[in-house]
Amino acid sequence: MPSTPTWWRPVALAAGLGLVATLLLGCPRRDPRAPSTAASGPKELWSTQIEGDPWPWRVAKGNLLVWRYRLARAGFLFPIKLESYGAATGRANWSVPIRPWLWSTQVPWSVNVALFETTIAAWVKGNVARSLRLDTGEEAWSIPLCRGLARAGDHLVMVSESRLLVLEPTTGKTMREIPLASPLVTPPVVRGRQVVGLTADGHLVSVSLDSGRSLWRRRVDIHLGAQPDRPVLAGSIILLPLLPSSTAADKKATLEARSLSTGALLWRQKVPRSGGSSSPLAGMTVAGDVLLVLQRASGCLLVHDLASGRLRFRRCGLNLASAPLRHGKWLYVLGTDRGSVAALRRGDVWSTIDFPLLALHARTGRARAVRRPGRRRGASRFLRATRLQIGPLDQRLLYLLQRDRFLSALRLRKLQGSR
């Protein structure tokens, strides 16, 4: 009978000790309240450091579009470059200088944009519609006298004075012209072949792109000098943010939901101001079956049920410089902690201040910090970021801007306890 190798003895001894410990102490138990990092932690696909002041903006046809900008004294963000990176690889594709006097001098996401297969069209400062090629960043065409634009299937709808222009997006060629009884004062919204917009005479109107005729016309109580943005389209509902006049006693903003098919009023809600000079509805976005109202001055997020307008929950203590992003039943948002708040008060450079990444349940508002699995088995760490991407999630990819201007792409997985 062959003898047992000498190297096996310490291995057998360790196995025997482990078995004894298991019999005496029982199998190790995981705290059921702790997040399952192995199953739910996001996986990092790539990370690259970007010079200047970048902000991940939108994903289009496999391209991650990133703004590079500079901060002006008045607090405005001046875009100076638009750059393209591979959404799944992080590989740099192209970088195009943007002339500040042509593009918006407001924050980059306020630029009115329509994305197509090969081009990106934008309504920019100076009432100019401008289009860039997605593969090279080169300018495809530009048209003056633009008051707003939107995508309608394979075509681009542009508001120009008292008319709607239907354009071919690759060349900018006018395919059709539709006269309007009154000019639109906000960019239009489009669903199928139906265009909806606010007119200068105080009406919400709907126009058919096929016949050019008015489908319906409803009187609304708008104050043109304070109107923040276009109506917001969510399925079969049109959301209309109405601001109070400067002389109104009640300074609350009014949010109306109207039927897309008839323009009839479905519900109406009052939204209080949270301090500051910005509109209480300027950060209003739709995320699935909920409406998100950002109160940046107070760091509070109001989540309303889209069908009824009822407030589901109000969550405060957030950093809302980046709007929440939805994936499944969870809203991803940046929170705050003592370290980040203290750094903000000291005036530290923005690229050195990061915030914890939180997941809020879209129905209950329950929050949890997001962890990412570490390199060692069973290890994990909390995810932090200076900013989130601006546009909606591209499938399951979330883009974070982290400390020292590192742009990272994460693949999200299903979080545990999502019922």
C-alpha positions as CSV (number, residue, x, y, z in Angstrom):
1,M,0.0,0.0,0.0
2,P,1.5,3.3,-1.0
3,S,2.4,5.8,1.8
4,T,0.5,9.1,2.1
5,P,2.5,12.1,0.7
6,T,3.9,14.5,3.3
7,W,2.3,17.6,1.6
8,W,-1.2,16.2,2.2
9,R,-0.9,16.1,6.0
10,P,-1.4,19.9,6.6
11,V,-4.2,20.0,4.1
12,A,-6.0,17.2,5.8
13,L,-5.4,18.8,9.2
14,A,-6.9,22.1,8.0
15,A,-9.9,20.3,6.5
16,G,-10.5,18.4,9.8
17,L,-10.4,21.6,11.9
18,G,-12.8,23.3,9.5
19,L,-15.3,20.3,9.8
20,V,-15.1,20.4,13.6
21,A,-15.7,24.2,13.6
22,T,-18.7,23.7,11.4
23,L,-20.2,21.1,13.6
24,L,-19.7,23.2,16.7
25,L,-20.7,26.6,15.4
26,G,-23.0,25.8,12.5
27,C,-22.8,27.1,8.9
28,P,-22.1,30.9,8.5
29,R,-25.2,33.0,8.0
30,R,-25.5,36.1,5.9
31,D,-27.5,39.0,7.4
32,P,-30.7,39.1,5.3
33,R,-30.8,42.9,5.5
34,A,-27.4,43.3,3.9
35,P,-27.4,43.8,0.1
36,S,-26.4,40.8,-2.0
37,T,-23.2,42.2,-3.6
38,A,-22.5,39.1,-5.6
39,A,-25.9,39.2,-7.3
40,S,-26.7,42.9,-7.4
41,G,-23.5,44.8,-7.6
42,P,-22.8,46.7,-10.9
43,K,-20.0,45.5,-13.0
44,E,-17.5,48.0,-14.3
45,L,-17.0,47.7,-18.0
46,W,-14.4,50.5,-18.5
47,S,-13.0,53.7,-17.0
48,T,-11.1,56.5,-18.6
49,Q,-9.8,59.9,-17.4
50,I,-11.0,62.9,-19.3
51,E,-9.4,66.3,-19.4
52,G,-11.3,69.5,-18.6
53,D,-14.8,69.6,-17.2
54,P,-16.8,66.7,-18.7
55,W,-20.4,65.6,-18.3
56,P,-21.8,62.3,-19.8
57,W,-24.8,63.3,-21.8
58,R,-26.6,60.9,-24.1
59,V,-26.1,57.5,-25.7
60,A,-26.9,57.3,-29.4
61,K,-26.2,54.3,-31.8
62,G,-23.4,53.0,-29.6
63,N,-21.9,56.4,-29.0
64,L,-21.6,58.0,-25.5
65,L,-21.8,61.8,-26.2
66,V,-19.9,63.8,-23.6
67,W,-20.0,67.6,-23.1
68,R,-16.8,69.4,-22.3
69,Y,-17.5,72.9,-20.9
70,R,-16.2,75.8,-18.8
71,L,-17.9,77.5,-15.9
72,A,-18.7,81.2,-16.3
73,R,-18.9,83.7,-13.5
74,A,-22.6,84.0,-13.7
75,G,-22.9,80.2,-13.0
76,F,-23.7,79.2,-16.6
77,L,-22.0,76.2,-18.2
78,F,-20.5,77.1,-21.6
79,P,-20.1,74.0,-23.8
80,I,-16.8,74.1,-25.6
81,K,-16.6,70.6,-27.1
82,L,-18.8,67.7,-27.9
83,E,-17.0,64.4,-27.8
84,S,-17.9,60.8,-28.7
85,Y,-16.8,57.6,-27.0
86,G,-17.7,54.0,-27.6
87,A,-20.5,53.3,-25.2
88,A,-19.4,49.7,-24.4
89,T,-15.6,50.2,-24.8
90,G,-14.8,53.8,-23.8
91,R,-12.7,54.3,-27.0
92,A,-12.5,57.9,-28.1
93,N,-14.1,58.5,-31.5
94,W,-14.0,62.2,-32.1
95,S,-14.0,65.6,-30.5
96,V,-15.6,68.7,-32.0
97,P,-15.2,72.3,-30.8
98,I,-18.5,74.0,-30.2
99,R,-18.7,77.7,-30.6
100,P,-20.3,79.1,-27.4
101,W,-22.2,81.9,-29.3
102,L,-24.0,79.2,-31.3
103,W,-24.8,76.7,-28.6
104,S,-26.8,77.2,-25.5
105,T,-25.2,79.2,-22.7
106,Q,-27.4,77.4,-20.2
107,V,-26.6,74.0,-18.7
108,P,-25.9,71.5,-21.5
109,W,-29.0,69.4,-21.1
110,S,-31.3,72.3,-21.8
111,V,-30.3,72.2,-25.4
112,N,-33.3,71.0,-27.4
113,V,-32.1,67.9,-29.2
114,A,-33.4,65.2,-31.6
115,L,-31.3,62.1,-32.3
116,F,-31.4,60.1,-35.5
117,E,-29.5,57.1,-36.9
118,T,-26.7,59.2,-38.4
119,T,-27.2,62.8,-37.2
120,I,-27.9,64.8,-34.1
121,A,-30.0,67.9,-34.5
122,A,-30.2,70.7,-31.9
123,W,-32.0,74.0,-31.4
124,V,-29.2,76.3,-30.3
125,K,-28.6,79.9,-29.1
126,G,-29.5,82.5,-31.7
127,N,-32.6,80.4,-32.8
128,V,-30.5,78.2,-35.1
129,A,-31.2,74.6,-35.9
130,R,-27.9,72.8,-36.4
131,S,-27.1,69.2,-37.2
132,L,-23.9,67.1,-36.7
133,R,-22.9,63.8,-38.1
134,L,-22.7,61.1,-35.4
135,D,-19.8,59.2,-37.1
136,T,-17.5,62.2,-37.4
137,G,-19.0,65.2,-35.5
138,E,-18.9,67.3,-38.7
139,E,-21.7,69.8,-39.3
140,A,-24.3,68.4,-41.7
141,W,-26.5,71.5,-42.1
142,S,-27.9,74.6,-40.2
143,I,-31.2,76.5,-40.5
144,P,-32.0,79.9,-39.0
145,L,-35.2,81.2,-37.4
146,C,-35.8,78.0,-35.4
147,R,-38.1,78.2,-32.3
148,G,-37.7,74.5,-31.3
149,L,-37.6,71.0,-32.8
150,A,-38.6,67.4,-32.2
151,R,-38.3,64.0,-33.9
152,A,-41.3,62.6,-35.7
153,G,-40.4,59.1,-36.9
154,D,-37.8,59.4,-39.6
155,H,-38.3,63.1,-39.9
156,L,-37.5,66.3,-38.0
157,V,-40.3,68.7,-37.1
158,M,-39.1,72.3,-36.6
159,V,-41.0,75.4,-35.5
160,S,-40.1,78.5,-37.5
161,E,-42.2,81.6,-36.8
162,S,-45.9,80.8,-37.6
163,R,-45.3,77.5,-39.3
164,L,-44.1,73.9,-38.8
165,L,-41.4,72.6,-41.1
166,V,-41.0,68.8,-41.7
167,L,-37.4,68.2,-42.6
168,E,-35.3,65.3,-43.8
169,P,-32.7,64.9,-40.9
170,T,-29.7,64.0,-43.0
171,T,-29.8,66.9,-45.4
172,G,-32.1,69.4,-43.7
173,K,-34.3,69.6,-46.8
174,T,-37.9,70.8,-46.2
175,M,-40.3,68.1,-47.0
176,R,-43.5,69.9,-46.0
177,E,-44.7,73.2,-44.5
178,I,-47.7,73.6,-42.3
179,P,-49.0,77.1,-41.4
180,L,-50.1,77.8,-37.8
181,A,-52.9,80.2,-36.7
182,S,-50.6,81.5,-33.8
183,P,-46.8,80.9,-33.4
184,L,-45.6,78.3,-30.8
185,V,-43.8,79.8,-27.8
186,T,-42.2,76.5,-26.7
187,P,-40.6,73.6,-28.6
188,P,-43.2,71.0,-29.7
189,V,-43.8,67.4,-28.6
190,V,-44.6,64.7,-31.0
191,R,-46.4,61.3,-30.7
192,G,-46.7,59.4,-34.0
193,R,-48.0,61.9,-36.5
194,Q,-49.4,64.3,-33.9
195,V,-47.7,67.5,-32.9
196,V,-48.6,69.4,-29.6
197,G,-47.4,72.8,-28.6
198,L,-48.2,76.0,-26.7
199,T,-49.2,79.0,-28.7
200,A,-48.6,82.7,-28.1
201,D,-52.3,83.4,-27.7
202,G,-52.5,81.0,-24.7
203,H,-53.7,77.8,-26.1
204,L,-52.5,74.2,-26.1
205,V,-53.0,72.9,-29.7
206,S,-52.6,69.6,-31.5
207,V,-51.9,69.4,-35.2
208,S,-51.9,66.5,-37.6
209,L,-48.7,66.1,-39.7
210,D,-50.5,64.2,-42.3
211,S,-53.4,66.6,-43.0
212,G,-51.9,69.8,-41.5
213,R,-55.2,70.4,-39.7
214,S,-55.8,71.2,-36.1
215,L,-57.0,68.2,-34.1
216,W,-58.0,70.1,-31.0
217,R,-57.3,73.5,-29.2
218,R,-57.6,74.1,-25.5
219,R,-57.3,77.4,-23.5
220,V,-54.6,77.2,-20.8
221,D,-53.6,79.7,-18.1
222,I,-49.9,80.4,-19.0
223,H,-47.7,83.3,-18.3
224,L,-45.4,83.5,-21.2
225,G,-42.6,85.4,-19.4
226,A,-42.2,82.6,-16.9
227,Q,-42.9,79.5,-19.0
228,P,-40.0,77.1,-18.3
229,D,-40.1,74.6,-21.1
230,R,-42.1,72.6,-23.5
231,P,-45.0,70.3,-22.5
232,V,-43.8,66.9,-21.4
233,L,-45.3,63.8,-23.2
234,A,-45.8,60.6,-21.2
235,G,-47.7,57.9,-23.1
236,S,-51.2,59.2,-23.6
237,I,-50.8,62.1,-21.2
238,I,-49.5,65.6,-21.8
239,L,-47.9,67.2,-18.7
240,L,-48.1,71.0,-18.7
241,P,-46.0,73.0,-16.2
242,L,-47.7,76.4,-15.5
243,L,-45.9,79.0,-13.5
244,P,-47.6,81.8,-11.5
245,S,-47.4,85.4,-12.7
246,S,-45.1,87.8,-10.9
247,T,-48.2,89.5,-9.3
248,A,-50.0,86.3,-8.2
249,A,-50.6,85.9,-4.4
250,D,-50.0,82.2,-4.6
251,K,-46.5,81.5,-5.8
252,K,-47.0,77.8,-6.2
253,A,-46.6,76.3,-9.7
254,T,-49.4,74.3,-11.2
255,L,-48.9,71.0,-12.9
256,E,-51.6,69.9,-15.3
257,A,-52.1,66.5,-17.0
258,R,-54.2,66.5,-20.2
259,S,-55.3,63.8,-22.6
260,L,-53.3,63.5,-25.7
261,S,-56.3,62.5,-27.8
262,T,-58.6,65.4,-26.7
263,G,-56.7,67.9,-24.6
264,A,-59.2,67.4,-21.8
265,L,-57.9,68.0,-18.2
266,L,-57.2,64.8,-16.3
267,W,-55.7,66.1,-13.1
268,R,-54.1,69.2,-11.6
269,Q,-51.5,69.5,-8.8
270,K,-49.9,72.4,-7.0
271,V,-46.1,72.3,-6.5
272,P,-44.5,74.6,-3.9
273,R,-41.2,76.4,-4.5
274,S,-38.2,75.2,-2.6
275,G,-36.2,78.4,-2.6
276,G,-33.9,79.9,-5.2
277,S,-34.8,81.7,-8.4
278,S,-35.3,78.7,-10.6
279,S,-38.7,77.3,-11.6
280,P,-40.0,74.6,-9.3
281,L,-40.9,72.6,-12.4
282,A,-37.7,73.2,-14.4
283,G,-36.3,69.8,-13.5
284,M,-39.5,67.9,-14.2
285,T,-38.9,64.5,-15.8
286,V,-40.9,61.3,-16.5
287,A,-39.5,58.0,-15.4
288,G,-41.8,55.1,-16.3
289,D,-45.1,55.4,-14.3
290,V,-43.8,58.3,-12.1
291,L,-43.2,62.0,-12.5
292,L,-40.0,63.3,-10.8
293,V,-39.9,66.9,-9.6
294,L,-36.5,68.1,-8.5
295,Q,-36.2,70.8,-5.8
296,R,-32.5,71.4,-6.1
297,A,-32.3,74.3,-3.6
298,S,-33.7,72.1,-0.8
299,G,-32.2,68.8,-2.0
300,C,-35.6,67.2,-2.1
301,L,-37.1,64.8,-4.7
302,L,-40.9,64.7,-5.2
303,V,-42.2,61.5,-6.9
304,H,-45.7,61.7,-8.2
305,D,-47.9,58.9,-9.6
306,L,-48.3,59.7,-13.3
307,A,-51.8,58.4,-13.7
308,S,-53.4,60.3,-10.8
309,G,-50.9,63.1,-9.9
310,R,-50.8,61.8,-6.3
311,L,-47.6,62.3,-4.4
312,R,-46.0,58.9,-3.8
313,F,-43.2,60.1,-1.6
314,R,-40.8,63.0,-0.9
315,R,-37.1,62.2,-0.3
316,C,-34.7,64.9,0.9
317,G,-30.9,65.0,1.6
318,L,-30.0,64.4,-2.0
319,N,-27.6,66.0,-4.4
320,L,-29.8,66.8,-7.4
321,A,-27.2,68.4,-9.6
322,S,-27.7,65.2,-11.5
323,A,-31.2,64.1,-12.1
324,P,-32.3,60.6,-11.0
325,L,-32.1,57.8,-13.6
326,R,-34.5,54.8,-13.6
327,H,-33.7,51.1,-14.1
328,G,-36.5,48.7,-13.4
329,K,-38.1,49.5,-10.0
330,W,-35.2,51.6,-8.9
331,L,-34.3,55.3,-9.2
332,Y,-30.5,55.9,-9.1
333,V,-29.6,59.2,-7.5
334,L,-26.7,60.8,-5.7
335,G,-27.1,61.3,-1.9
336,T,-25.0,63.5,0.5
337,D,-22.9,62.8,3.5
338,R,-20.9,64.9,6.0
339,G,-17.7,64.7,4.0
340,S,-19.2,65.9,0.7
341,V,-21.3,68.7,2.4
342,A,-18.2,70.0,4.2
343,A,-16.2,69.9,1.0
344,L,-18.9,71.9,-0.8
345,R,-18.9,74.5,2.0
346,R,-15.1,74.8,1.8
347,G,-15.3,75.5,-1.9
348,D,-13.2,72.5,-2.9
349,V,-12.8,71.8,-6.6
350,W,-15.9,70.0,-7.9
351,S,-13.9,67.1,-9.4
352,T,-12.6,66.1,-5.9
353,I,-16.1,66.0,-4.3
354,D,-18.0,62.8,-4.7
355,F,-21.3,61.6,-3.3
356,P,-22.8,58.1,-2.5
357,L,-24.8,56.5,-5.2
358,L,-28.2,55.5,-3.9
359,A,-31.1,53.4,-5.3
360,L,-34.6,54.6,-4.3
361,H,-37.5,52.2,-4.8
362,A,-39.9,53.9,-7.2
363,R,-43.0,52.9,-5.3
364,T,-42.0,53.4,-1.7
365,G,-39.0,55.7,-1.7
366,R,-37.0,53.1,0.3
367,A,-33.3,53.9,-0.2
368,R,-30.1,51.8,-0.1
369,A,-26.5,52.6,-0.9
370,V,-25.2,50.8,-4.1
371,R,-22.2,48.5,-3.6
372,R,-19.9,47.1,-6.2
373,P,-18.1,43.8,-5.8
374,G,-14.4,44.1,-4.9
375,R,-11.5,42.1,-6.3
376,R,-11.3,39.8,-3.4
377,R,-14.1,37.2,-2.9
378,G,-16.9,38.5,-0.7
379,A,-15.4,42.0,-0.6
380,S,-17.4,45.1,-1.8
381,R,-17.3,48.8,-1.6
382,F,-19.8,51.7,-1.9
383,L,-20.0,53.4,-5.2
384,R,-19.5,57.1,-5.3
385,A,-19.7,59.7,-8.1
386,T,-19.4,63.4,-8.7
387,R,-22.1,63.3,-11.4
388,L,-24.5,60.9,-13.2
389,Q,-25.2,60.9,-16.9
390,I,-27.8,63.3,-18.0
391,G,-29.9,61.3,-20.5
392,P,-31.9,58.1,-19.8
393,L,-30.3,54.8,-19.2
394,D,-29.1,52.9,-22.3
395,Q,-30.5,49.4,-21.6
396,R,-28.5,48.5,-18.4
397,L,-25.5,50.8,-18.8
398,L,-25.0,53.5,-16.2
399,Y,-22.3,56.2,-16.7
400,L,-20.7,57.8,-13.7
401,L,-18.3,60.7,-13.5
402,Q,-16.0,59.9,-10.5
403,R,-13.2,61.7,-8.7
404,D,-10.5,63.3,-10.8
405,R,-12.7,63.2,-13.9
406,F,-12.7,59.4,-14.3
407,L,-15.6,58.5,-16.6
408,S,-16.8,54.9,-15.8
409,A,-19.4,52.6,-17.5
410,L,-21.2,50.2,-15.2
411,R,-23.5,47.3,-16.1
412,L,-26.4,47.2,-13.7
413,R,-27.9,44.0,-12.3
414,K,-31.1,43.3,-10.6
415,L,-31.1,44.6,-7.0
416,Q,-32.4,42.2,-4.3
417,G,-35.6,43.0,-2.4
418,S,-37.2,44.9,-5.3
419,R,-40.7,43.8,-4.7
